[in-house]
Amino acid sequence: MSTKVSTAIVLFKKRQKKNGKYPVKLRLTHDRKQMYYNIDTKNRVYEFTEEEFEKITSPKPRGEYKEIQIEFSLIEEKAQKVIKSMNNDFSFEEFKANMGISGSDKKNVFHYLDIKINAASINGYGDKSAKPLKTSLQQFFKREKNLDFKEVTIAKLQEFEQFMRDKGIRPSTYYRYVASLRSIFIMAHKENSIPTTIYPFGRHKYLAPQFVTTKRSLKLNEIEKIYNYRPEPYSQEEEAKDYWLFTYLCNGINMVDMCHLKYQDIGKDYITFIRKKTEHSSAVKRPITVPLTQDIREIIERQGNKDKSPDNYVFPVIQDGLTHKQKTYKIAWRVRKTNVYIQKIGTKLEIDKHLTTYTARHSFATILKRSGVSTEFISESLGHSNLKITETYLDSFENDHKLEIAKHLTAFKK
C-alpha cells in the first residue's frame, strides 16, 4: 500500500558553492526516505544565500523574489501532478523520468502563461487575462501543451483577432489579451529564451485594434434620482444603493478596494488607500485621497461594522483569516448582489441603462469631466497609471452639449 509523498522546495545546505550560495532542490519524502532533485533549467540556475532564500519564501516577497517564488510554486505543482499520475504506485525512479523542466519549456508560450496564471491564483494579484488567453490560444492553435513563440507570427495574430471576433469577444477584452501576450514575449526575451527578431508587435508589425468603450456612465439628473430614492430601511435595496453611492462618491472606488478598506484608512477629514491592483507593483505606490463628506460618513454609519477598531474592515464583507480565494468569492458575491438591486432601483426610476458598480466608477469620471475638471485630476483620483487608461473611462459629450458648444462659434449672431 502506497504512502503519501510530500514535496518541498528547499535550500540544499549540504553543498555550499564557492560564491557562498547554496543550490535549490526539490525534496521528495516517501516512506521516510528523502530524495533531492535538481530544478535548474537551461536558462535559470537556482542558487541563493540563506538571506535571499528567506526573502523568496516569505509571505510577501517583492520584485524578482516574488517572480522566483511563483516559479518555485509551478515546479512544485508540476511535481505533485506527476506524483498523482502514478496512481498510488510511486517510485523515485519513475518520478525522475517524468519530472524536470526542460529547455524547451523556455520557448513555450504556455509555460510563461502558466507563470502568470499561478501568480494571479496564489498571490491574488497579477494578470487575470492569462488564463482565458491560454484557453483561447489552445483552441485557435489546436494544441494543449506546447506553443513555440516562433509560431505566434504577425499573420497568425491577425487570424487570431478574427477568431476572437467570431467568438464574440469584446474589443476591450481582446485588447487586454494582446497586452498579456505581449508581456510574456518581453519576459521570455529578458530571460534570453527568444531573440528580438521574432517579436511580432509594434509599428509596421501587429497592433491590436483600438477600441472605444460603450457608454456606461449616467447623467447627473439620473444620479440625482438614485440619490433621492428612499428604499425601505435595512432592506437589500438600501444596502445596494449605499454601496453604489459610496463607490460614486469615493473617487469611483472599485468594490475590491472598498471591501478592503479598514478603519485605520479613515482619518478626520479624508479616506486614504492604495489600490489592491497596484499594491504589489514595483512602481511607486500612489495613495488615493477621498474627502470624507457627510454623505460618506452616513453610509459608513449605516452599513459599516460597528466595531471601529483601526485594524477592522469598514464593511462586513470579508474578515481576516480568510484565504485569497474566500475573499475573492465573498467580494464577487457582494458585487453581484449590489448589481441586482441597483438595477431594480434603476428600473423603478425609469433609468434606461444597465446599472452596475462599474457604472458608478465611470459616472464619477464622466461627471467630473463634464464639470470642467482636468483629465489629469480625474486620472489621479481614479488611481490610473497613465492618462490613456483614464480616457477610456471618459464618456463622450452628449449631442445636446456639443450643440451648445457649437453655438459659441457664432456667438456674435444675435
C-alpha positions as CSV (number, residue, x, y, z in Angstrom):
1,M,0.0,0.0,0.0
2,S,1.5,3.3,-1.1
3,T,2.0,6.1,1.5
4,K,1.8,9.8,0.9
5,V,4.5,11.6,-1.0
6,S,5.3,15.1,0.2
7,T,7.1,17.8,-1.8
8,A,9.1,20.9,-0.8
9,I,11.4,23.4,-2.4
10,V,14.5,23.7,-0.1
11,L,17.9,25.3,0.1
12,F,20.4,22.4,-0.1
13,K,22.8,23.4,2.6
14,K,25.0,20.3,2.4
15,R,26.7,21.7,-0.6
16,Q,27.9,25.4,-0.4
17,K,29.3,26.8,-3.6
18,K,32.5,29.0,-3.9
19,N,30.3,32.1,-4.2
20,G,28.8,31.4,-0.7
21,K,25.5,30.4,-2.1
22,Y,23.6,27.1,-2.0
23,P,21.7,25.2,-4.7
24,V,17.9,24.9,-4.5
25,K,16.5,21.4,-4.8
26,L,13.1,19.8,-5.0
27,R,12.8,17.4,-2.0
28,L,10.5,14.4,-2.1
29,T,9.7,12.4,1.1
30,H,8.2,8.9,0.7
31,D,8.2,6.1,3.3
32,R,10.6,8.1,5.5
33,K,13.1,8.3,2.6
34,Q,14.1,11.6,1.1
35,M,15.4,12.4,-2.4
36,Y,16.6,15.7,-3.8
37,Y,16.2,16.7,-7.4
38,N,17.9,19.5,-9.4
39,I,15.5,22.1,-10.7
40,D,17.9,24.2,-12.7
41,T,17.0,24.8,-16.4
42,K,18.9,25.8,-19.5
43,N,18.3,29.5,-18.7
44,R,18.0,29.5,-15.0
45,V,20.3,28.4,-12.2
46,Y,18.7,28.5,-8.8
47,E,21.3,29.3,-6.1
48,F,20.9,31.7,-3.2
49,T,22.3,32.7,0.1
50,E,20.2,31.9,3.2
51,E,19.0,35.5,3.4
52,E,18.0,35.6,-0.2
53,F,16.1,32.3,0.1
54,E,14.2,33.6,3.2
55,K,13.1,36.7,1.1
56,I,11.9,34.4,-1.7
57,T,9.9,32.2,0.6
58,S,8.5,35.0,2.8
59,P,4.7,35.6,2.8
60,K,5.0,38.8,0.7
61,P,8.1,38.7,-1.5
62,R,8.9,41.7,-3.7
63,G,10.3,42.3,-7.1
64,E,12.4,39.4,-8.5
65,Y,12.0,37.4,-5.3
66,K,8.2,37.4,-6.0
67,E,8.8,36.0,-9.5
68,I,11.1,33.3,-8.3
69,Q,8.5,32.2,-5.6
70,I,6.0,31.8,-8.4
71,E,8.4,29.7,-10.4
72,F,9.0,27.5,-7.3
73,S,5.3,27.1,-6.9
74,L,4.9,26.0,-10.5
75,I,7.7,23.5,-10.2
76,E,6.2,22.0,-7.0
77,E,2.8,22.0,-8.7
78,K,4.2,20.0,-11.6
79,A,5.8,17.6,-9.2
80,Q,2.5,16.9,-7.5
81,K,0.8,16.3,-10.8
82,V,3.5,13.8,-11.8
83,I,3.0,12.0,-8.4
84,K,-0.7,12.0,-8.8
85,S,-0.4,10.5,-12.3
86,M,1.5,7.5,-10.9
87,N,-1.8,6.2,-9.4
88,N,-0.5,5.2,-5.9
89,D,2.3,3.3,-7.5
90,F,5.1,5.7,-6.7
91,S,8.8,5.2,-7.2
92,F,11.6,7.7,-7.1
93,E,13.0,6.3,-10.4
94,E,9.7,6.8,-12.4
95,F,9.3,10.2,-10.9
96,K,12.7,11.3,-12.0
97,A,11.9,10.0,-15.5
98,N,8.8,12.2,-15.7
99,M,9.9,15.3,-13.8
100,G,12.1,18.3,-14.6
101,I,11.8,21.5,-16.6
102,S,13.4,21.1,-20.0
103,G,14.9,23.9,-22.0
104,S,12.1,23.6,-24.5
105,D,9.7,25.0,-21.8
106,K,11.5,28.3,-22.1
107,K,10.4,28.6,-25.7
108,N,6.8,27.6,-24.8
109,V,4.2,30.4,-24.7
110,F,2.0,28.3,-22.4
111,H,4.9,27.9,-19.9
112,Y,5.0,31.7,-19.4
113,L,1.3,32.0,-19.3
114,D,1.3,29.4,-16.5
115,I,3.6,31.6,-14.5
116,K,1.2,34.5,-14.8
117,I,-1.8,32.2,-14.0
118,N,-0.1,30.9,-10.9
119,A,0.7,34.4,-9.8
120,A,-2.9,35.5,-10.0
121,S,-4.2,32.4,-8.2
122,I,-1.6,32.2,-5.4
123,N,-1.0,35.9,-4.6
124,G,-4.3,37.4,-5.6
125,Y,-2.9,39.9,-7.9
126,G,-1.4,39.9,-11.4
127,D,-2.6,39.2,-14.9
128,K,-6.1,37.8,-14.8
129,S,-6.3,37.7,-18.6
130,A,-3.7,35.0,-18.8
131,K,-6.0,32.0,-18.1
132,P,-8.7,32.8,-20.6
133,L,-6.0,33.8,-23.1
134,K,-4.3,30.4,-22.7
135,T,-7.6,28.7,-23.3
136,S,-8.3,30.7,-26.5
137,L,-4.8,30.1,-27.8
138,Q,-5.2,26.4,-27.2
139,Q,-8.4,26.4,-29.2
140,F,-7.0,28.5,-32.0
141,F,-3.7,26.6,-32.5
142,K,-5.5,23.3,-31.7
143,R,-3.0,22.1,-29.1
144,E,-2.9,21.7,-25.3
145,K,0.7,21.7,-24.1
146,N,3.3,23.3,-26.4
147,L,3.2,26.5,-28.4
148,D,6.5,27.8,-29.6
149,F,7.0,31.6,-29.6
150,K,8.1,31.3,-33.3
151,E,4.5,30.2,-34.2
152,V,3.0,33.4,-33.0
153,T,3.6,35.4,-36.1
154,I,2.0,38.7,-37.4
155,A,-0.1,36.7,-39.8
156,K,-1.3,34.3,-37.0
157,L,-2.1,37.2,-34.7
158,Q,-4.3,38.7,-37.5
159,E,-6.1,35.4,-37.8
160,F,-6.4,35.1,-34.0
161,E,-8.0,38.5,-33.9
162,Q,-10.7,37.4,-36.4
163,F,-11.1,34.1,-34.4
164,M,-11.8,36.1,-31.3
165,R,-14.2,38.4,-33.1
166,D,-16.1,35.4,-34.3
167,K,-16.3,34.1,-30.7
168,G,-17.9,37.4,-29.7
169,I,-15.1,38.6,-27.5
170,R,-15.4,42.3,-26.8
171,P,-12.7,44.6,-28.2
172,S,-11.7,45.8,-24.7
173,T,-11.2,42.2,-23.6
174,Y,-9.2,41.3,-26.7
175,Y,-7.0,44.3,-26.1
176,R,-6.2,43.0,-22.6
177,Y,-5.4,39.6,-24.1
178,V,-2.9,41.1,-26.5
179,A,-1.3,43.1,-23.7
180,S,-0.9,39.9,-21.8
181,L,0.6,38.1,-24.7
182,R,3.0,40.9,-25.5
183,S,4.2,40.9,-21.9
184,I,5.2,37.3,-22.0
185,F,7.2,37.9,-25.2
186,I,9.1,40.6,-23.2
187,M,9.5,38.3,-20.2
188,A,10.9,35.5,-22.4
189,H,13.3,37.9,-24.2
190,K,14.6,39.2,-20.8
191,E,15.5,35.6,-19.9
192,N,17.3,35.1,-23.3
193,S,14.8,32.4,-24.2
194,I,13.8,34.1,-27.5
195,P,15.5,36.5,-29.9
196,T,14.1,40.0,-30.6
197,T,13.7,39.1,-34.3
198,I,10.6,37.0,-33.6
199,Y,8.8,39.8,-31.6
200,P,5.6,40.3,-33.6
201,F,4.2,43.5,-32.0
202,G,4.8,47.2,-32.7
203,R,4.9,49.7,-35.6
204,H,4.8,48.0,-39.0
205,K,4.1,44.8,-37.3
206,Y,0.9,43.7,-35.4
207,L,-1.1,46.3,-33.5
208,A,-4.2,45.4,-31.5
209,P,-7.2,47.4,-32.8
210,Q,-8.1,50.4,-30.8
211,F,-11.4,50.3,-29.0
212,V,-13.9,52.8,-27.7
213,T,-15.8,51.9,-24.6
214,T,-19.5,51.8,-24.7
215,K,-21.4,54.5,-22.7
216,R,-21.5,53.2,-19.1
217,S,-21.9,56.5,-17.2
218,L,-25.1,58.2,-16.0
219,K,-26.1,61.8,-16.4
220,L,-26.2,64.0,-13.3
221,N,-30.0,64.0,-13.2
222,E,-30.1,60.2,-13.3
223,I,-27.7,60.1,-10.4
224,E,-29.9,62.6,-8.6
225,K,-32.8,60.2,-8.9
226,I,-30.8,57.4,-7.3
227,Y,-29.6,59.7,-4.5
228,N,-33.1,60.8,-3.7
229,Y,-34.6,57.4,-3.9
230,R,-35.8,56.2,-0.5
231,P,-35.8,52.4,-0.1
232,E,-37.1,50.6,3.0
233,P,-34.7,50.9,5.9
234,Y,-32.4,47.9,6.4
235,S,-33.6,46.4,3.0
236,Q,-31.5,44.9,0.2
237,E,-32.2,47.9,-1.9
238,E,-30.9,50.3,0.8
239,E,-27.7,48.3,1.1
240,A,-27.2,48.2,-2.7
241,K,-28.0,51.9,-3.0
242,D,-25.5,52.8,-0.3
243,Y,-22.7,50.6,-1.7
244,W,-23.3,52.1,-5.2
245,L,-23.3,55.7,-3.9
246,F,-20.2,55.0,-1.8
247,T,-18.4,53.9,-5.0
248,Y,-19.6,57.0,-6.8
249,L,-18.7,59.5,-4.0
250,C,-15.3,57.9,-3.2
251,N,-13.5,58.7,-6.4
252,G,-15.2,55.7,-8.2
253,I,-13.5,53.3,-5.8
254,N,-14.0,49.7,-7.1
255,M,-15.6,47.1,-4.9
256,V,-12.3,45.2,-4.2
257,D,-10.7,48.3,-2.7
258,M,-13.9,49.3,-1.0
259,C,-14.2,45.8,0.7
260,H,-10.6,46.0,1.8
261,L,-10.9,49.4,3.5
262,K,-10.1,49.4,7.2
263,Y,-11.0,52.0,9.8
264,Q,-7.3,52.9,10.0
265,D,-7.7,54.2,6.4
266,I,-10.3,56.8,7.6
267,G,-8.9,60.0,9.1
268,K,-10.6,63.0,10.5
269,D,-11.4,64.6,7.1
270,Y,-10.1,62.1,4.5
271,I,-10.1,58.4,3.5
272,T,-6.7,57.3,2.1
273,F,-6.0,54.0,0.5
274,I,-3.8,52.3,-2.1
275,R,-5.5,50.3,-4.9
276,K,-5.1,46.5,-4.4
277,K,-4.5,46.3,-8.1
278,T,-1.2,48.2,-7.7
279,E,-0.4,47.3,-4.1
280,H,2.2,44.7,-5.1
281,S,3.6,46.7,-8.1
282,S,7.3,47.6,-8.0
283,A,6.3,51.0,-9.2
284,V,5.8,53.9,-6.8
285,K,2.5,53.4,-4.9
286,R,0.4,56.5,-5.1
287,P,-2.2,56.7,-2.4
288,I,-5.7,57.9,-3.3
289,T,-7.3,60.5,-1.0
290,V,-11.0,61.0,-0.8
291,P,-12.7,63.9,1.1
292,L,-14.8,62.5,3.9
293,T,-18.1,64.1,3.1
294,Q,-21.3,63.9,5.2
295,D,-22.9,61.5,2.7
296,I,-19.9,59.1,3.0
297,R,-20.0,59.3,6.8
298,E,-23.7,58.4,6.9
299,I,-23.2,55.4,4.6
300,I,-20.4,54.1,6.8
301,E,-22.6,54.6,9.8
302,R,-25.5,52.6,8.2
303,Q,-23.6,49.8,6.5
304,G,-20.2,49.7,8.3
305,N,-19.0,47.3,11.0
306,K,-19.9,48.7,14.5
307,D,-16.5,47.6,15.8
308,K,-14.4,50.5,14.6
309,S,-11.0,49.2,15.7
310,P,-8.3,50.5,13.4
311,D,-7.5,47.0,12.0
312,N,-11.1,46.1,11.4
313,Y,-12.6,46.2,7.9
314,V,-15.1,49.1,7.4
315,F,-17.7,46.9,5.6
316,P,-18.9,43.5,6.7
317,V,-17.9,41.6,3.5
318,I,-14.6,40.0,4.3
319,Q,-12.7,39.2,7.5
320,D,-9.1,38.5,8.5
321,G,-8.2,34.8,8.4
322,L,-9.8,34.1,5.1
323,T,-7.8,32.8,2.1
324,H,-7.5,34.9,-1.0
325,K,-10.0,32.6,-2.8
326,Q,-12.5,33.0,0.0
327,K,-12.1,36.8,0.0
328,T,-12.5,36.8,-3.8
329,Y,-15.7,34.8,-3.6
330,K,-17.2,37.0,-0.9
331,I,-16.4,40.2,-2.8
332,A,-17.8,38.8,-6.1
333,W,-21.0,37.8,-4.2
334,R,-21.3,41.3,-2.8
335,V,-20.8,42.8,-6.3
336,R,-23.5,40.5,-7.8
337,K,-25.9,41.3,-5.1
338,T,-25.3,45.1,-5.4
339,N,-25.7,44.9,-9.2
340,V,-29.0,43.0,-8.9
341,Y,-30.7,45.5,-6.5
342,I,-29.2,48.7,-8.0
343,Q,-30.7,47.6,-11.4
344,K,-34.1,47.1,-9.7
345,I,-33.8,50.6,-8.4
346,G,-32.9,51.9,-11.8
347,T,-35.9,50.1,-13.4
348,K,-38.2,51.7,-10.8
349,L,-36.7,55.1,-11.6
350,E,-37.1,54.6,-15.3
351,I,-33.3,54.9,-15.9
352,D,-32.9,53.2,-19.3
353,K,-29.4,52.0,-18.7
354,H,-27.7,48.9,-17.3
355,L,-26.6,49.8,-13.8
356,T,-23.7,48.1,-12.1
357,T,-21.0,49.1,-9.6
358,Y,-18.8,49.8,-12.6
359,T,-21.4,52.3,-13.8
360,A,-20.7,54.3,-10.6
361,R,-17.0,54.4,-11.3
362,H,-17.5,55.5,-14.9
363,S,-20.1,58.1,-13.8
364,F,-17.7,59.6,-11.3
365,A,-15.1,60.2,-14.0
366,T,-17.6,61.4,-16.6
367,I,-19.5,63.8,-14.3
368,L,-16.2,65.4,-13.3
369,K,-15.2,65.7,-17.0
370,R,-18.5,67.4,-17.9
371,S,-18.0,69.8,-15.0
372,G,-14.7,71.0,-16.4
373,V,-12.3,69.1,-14.2
374,S,-9.0,68.2,-15.8
375,T,-8.2,64.7,-17.1
376,E,-5.0,64.7,-15.0
377,F,-7.0,65.2,-11.8
378,I,-9.5,62.6,-12.7
379,S,-6.7,60.1,-13.6
380,E,-5.1,60.7,-10.2
381,S,-8.4,60.3,-8.4
382,L,-9.1,57.0,-10.1
383,G,-5.6,55.8,-9.4
384,H,-4.7,55.2,-13.0
385,S,-1.1,54.9,-14.0
386,N,-1.5,57.0,-17.2
387,L,-3.9,59.3,-19.0
388,K,-4.7,56.8,-21.8
389,I,-6.4,54.5,-19.3
390,T,-8.5,57.4,-18.0
391,E,-9.5,58.4,-21.5
392,T,-11.3,55.1,-21.9
393,Y,-13.4,55.8,-18.9
394,L,-14.4,59.3,-20.0
395,D,-17.7,59.3,-21.9
396,S,-18.1,61.4,-25.0
397,F,-20.2,64.6,-24.5
398,E,-23.9,64.3,-25.3
399,N,-25.1,65.7,-28.6
400,D,-27.0,68.5,-27.0
401,H,-23.9,69.5,-25.1
402,K,-22.0,69.6,-28.4
403,L,-24.7,71.7,-29.9
404,E,-24.3,74.3,-27.1
405,I,-20.5,74.3,-27.6
406,A,-21.0,74.8,-31.4
407,K,-23.1,77.9,-30.7
408,H,-20.1,79.6,-29.2
409,L,-18.5,79.7,-32.7
410,T,-21.1,82.2,-33.9
411,A,-21.8,83.9,-30.6
412,F,-21.6,87.2,-32.5
413,K,-25.0,86.4,-34.0
414,K,-28.0,88.0,-32.2
